[in-house]
């Protein structure tokens, strides 16, 4: 799926469907895949410099490299749409793939109780 201009819309729709409290900060994971560890590490450094938490690891397919990026934020459709466009552009510029997202779900009492599905 191409997340340019629509990632925020998709995340907000899914969090609403799961009855997550959209007034609370959520921990959101974003998945990038690249052909080599050096490329994934370079992208991770760029994302870290922009204030995101990152982790690089060999992908489940044992061929590609995962750059897992985490951001804690109050879900905001416009900000997430901008992130989606930025993430797609970043992955494309390194011949990689931005593969989707996952978010914790926070019920009214403010306690994270599950992770929302990755939408890819």
Secondary structure, 3 states (H helix, E strand, C coil): CCCCCCHHHHHHHHHHHCCCCCCCEEEEEEEEEECCHHHHHHHHHHHHHCCCEEEEEECCCCCCEEEEEEEEEECCHHHHHHHHHHHHHHHHHCCCEEEEEEEEEECCCCCEEEECCCCC
